[in-house]
Every structure is written in structure tokens, then in C-alpha cells.
Amino acid sequence: MQIVNLDADIRSNKGKGASRYLRRTGVTPGVLYGLAREAIPISVKTMEFKRVLRSIPGGNTLVKLVIGKNEQQETIIRDMQKDPLTGAIVHVDFQR
């Protein structure tokens, strides 16, 4: 099984306006959930996330989220929302 690394940051701002601002600056909002733990709002750089998507051969590939400098979580991409007109990635869900 292939494991791909992806850098992520914890988001402090939530809501529609904050998410729109992130997308304009080249960052994709997302959420990390699972294992009966609290969901964590995160963000990933859009270009780096697209690079990871291109490198995944298909199926469920493990994505190791590197959150900040200390925490690492092995996840899978559970859901990804795209804009229906442009095809741009709007939001991504990672499951532990």
C-alpha cells in the first residue's frame, strides 16, 4: 500500500467567508475526523493537494497528514467537493 505525505495546517477561522478567503489565497479548506475523536478543521495548499491526487494510482491510498511540525495522522480522502462549473476543489474530508 502506498503512503503519500501532505502538509496541513489547523484552521482557526470557520465559515463561508473564511473558506472563500482561503480559496482565493491558494489554500483548500478541509476537515479531519474519525476514531471517535473531535473533528479538526484543517487547510492544505491547493497545488500540493493536486500533486498528491495525481500521484495516487487509485483506490484508497493512505495520506499521511503532517499537521504543524509535531503531529502526523494517517488518513484516507473520504470526500472531496468540487465546484460544478469550474471543477475547482472546494473542500476535502480526511478520515483517520
Kinemage of the C-alpha trace (Angstrom):
@kinemage 1
@onewidth
@group {chain A} dominant
@subgroup {mainchain}
@vectorlist {calphas} color= white
{ca met a 1} P 0.000 0.000 0.000
{ca gln a 2} L 1.279 3.423 -0.926
{ca ile a 3} L 1.555 6.243 1.651
{ca val a 4} L 1.680 9.867 0.477
{ca asn a 5} L 2.706 12.805 2.709
{ca leu a 6} L 0.714 16.049 2.715
{ca asp a 7} L 1.313 19.160 4.841
{ca ala a 8} L -1.731 20.617 6.596
{ca asp a 9} L -2.452 23.491 8.970
{ca ile a 10} L -5.156 23.805 11.604
{ca arg a 11} L -7.719 26.464 10.669
{ca ser a 12} L -8.776 28.923 13.321
{ca asn a 13} L -11.364 30.749 11.201
{ca lys a 14} L -14.511 28.882 10.224
{ca gly a 15} L -17.427 29.753 7.989
{ca lys a 16} L -18.196 30.640 4.422
{ca gly a 17} L -16.269 33.935 4.329
{ca ala a 18} L -13.129 32.441 5.815
{ca ser a 19} L -13.269 29.498 3.393
{ca arg a 20} L -13.668 31.818 0.405
{ca tyr a 21} L -10.663 33.838 1.570
{ca leu a 22} L -8.578 30.639 1.852
{ca arg a 23} L -9.525 29.535 -1.666
{ca arg a 24} L -8.566 32.942 -3.096
{ca thr a 25} L -5.112 32.586 -1.494
{ca gly a 26} L -4.484 29.114 -2.962
{ca val a 27} L -5.497 27.055 0.069
{ca thr a 28} L -8.219 24.396 0.240
{ca pro a 29} L -10.264 24.099 3.450
{ca gly a 30} L -10.954 20.671 4.852
{ca val a 31} L -11.744 18.636 7.923
{ca leu a 32} L -10.078 15.700 9.676
{ca tyr a 33} L -12.388 13.332 11.552
{ca gly a 34} L -12.722 9.769 12.786
{ca leu a 35} L -11.668 7.334 15.528
{ca ala a 36} L -14.278 8.781 17.930
{ca arg a 37} L -12.224 11.972 18.266
{ca glu a 38} L -13.270 15.555 17.708
{ca ala a 39} L -13.237 16.838 14.122
{ca ile a 40} L -10.383 19.251 13.360
{ca pro a 41} L -10.789 21.985 10.718
{ca ile a 42} L -7.655 21.984 8.554
{ca ser a 43} L -6.350 23.566 5.355
{ca val a 44} L -3.974 22.280 2.688
{ca lys a 45} L -2.193 24.098 -0.125
{ca thr a 46} L -4.238 23.535 -3.268
{ca met a 47} L -1.310 22.914 -5.622
{ca glu a 48} L 0.275 20.417 -3.219
{ca phe a 49} L -3.073 18.636 -2.805
{ca lys a 50} L -3.482 18.396 -6.588
{ca arg a 51} L 0.039 16.927 -6.810
{ca val a 52} L -0.975 14.282 -4.265
{ca leu a 53} L -4.148 13.488 -6.222
{ca arg a 54} L -2.122 12.976 -9.410
{ca ser a 55} L 0.286 10.631 -7.617
{ca ile a 56} L -2.460 8.386 -6.230
{ca pro a 57} L -2.862 5.378 -8.525
{ca gly a 58} L -6.493 4.802 -7.496
{ca gly a 59} L -8.417 3.176 -4.730
{ca asn a 60} L -7.866 4.024 -1.092
{ca thr a 61} L -4.329 5.317 -0.659
{ca leu a 62} L -3.111 6.353 2.772
{ca val a 63} L -2.380 10.061 3.080
{ca lys a 64} L -0.126 10.968 5.991
{ca leu a 65} L -1.199 14.441 7.077
{ca val a 66} L 1.651 16.357 8.681
{ca ile a 67} L -0.159 18.898 10.867
{ca gly a 68} L 2.123 21.665 12.019
{ca lys a 69} L 5.551 20.323 12.909
{ca asn a 70} L 4.745 17.689 15.514
{ca glu a 71} L 1.561 15.805 14.686
{ca gln a 72} L 1.109 13.184 11.971
{ca gln a 73} L -2.133 11.387 11.145
{ca glu a 74} L -2.611 8.525 8.718
{ca thr a 75} L -5.822 9.197 6.800
{ca ile a 76} L -7.712 8.471 3.634
{ca ile a 77} L -9.517 11.006 1.472
{ca arg a 78} L -13.149 10.310 2.304
{ca asp a 79} L -14.869 13.059 0.306
{ca met a 80} L -13.932 15.926 -1.973
{ca gln a 81} L -16.321 18.638 -3.155
{ca lys a 82} L -15.753 20.405 -6.468
{ca asp a 83} L -17.333 23.490 -7.990
{ca pro a 84} L -19.798 22.206 -10.617
{ca leu a 85} L -18.929 24.926 -13.145
{ca thr a 86} L -15.157 25.283 -12.837
{ca gly a 87} L -14.194 21.890 -11.411
{ca ala a 88} L -12.089 23.623 -8.735
{ca ile a 89} L -11.684 21.769 -5.443
{ca val a 90} L -13.845 23.487 -2.818
{ca his a 91} L -13.454 21.255 0.272
{ca val a 92} L -11.856 17.952 1.258
{ca asp a 93} L -12.643 15.494 4.058
{ca phe a 94} L -9.963 13.249 5.560
{ca gln a 95} L -10.846 10.264 7.765
{ca arg a 96} L -8.424 8.883 10.364
